[in-house]
Every structure is written in C-alpha cells, then in structure tokens.
Amino acid sequence: MWPNAVAHALARFECAFKQPGRYLNASEVSSPGIEVEDARDDLEMAMSGLPPRAKRDLGRLITRLDEEFERRTLPEPNYAAWAPDGWWWTRMRER
C-alpha cells in the first residue's frame, strides 16, 4: 500500500455518498481504478496488513460504509462476471 491509501479510499466513498438520490449514479464515476468498488478493494487490502486493534477500528468504519453502499446500490443480476473478489462487485448503480 502507498502512503495515505486508506484516506484516499475513504475520500472516494465520501465523494460517492454525496451524490443526491436514493441510488448511486453509475454515470458519475466510470473509470477503472477510481470506482468506489476499487476503493473498497484498497480498504480490504489495508485490513489484511493491520494489527488487531487498528483492524477492529477500521473494520467498524468499513462496516458503516458497506451498509450505506449496499443501501444505495442494487443486486447485479450477472454478478459472476463482475465479482473477482468482494461482494461489493456484485452490486450495481442506477443508470
């Protein structure tokens, strides 16, 4: 991981969650590497290298992000092609 990777990933979620409306808009961000799903991948990677206390603290924050992300997305009917790693790739945004 690079310096400030966690802060950068959290900022991507904050930016996405500022979008108006019930669901996240897919057209707002559609570039590989800057999607919130990519940010969630970065957070998962960071979690794997943290000591237990820091892992719990970040885990609590990630749980809240996951709940909001799940609330603001829809199940992806063709998720198998989009889910190389985490469940967050099995969700889609409104188009």
Order of alpha helices (4+ residues) and beta strands (2+ residues): alpha-alpha-alpha-beta-alpha-beta
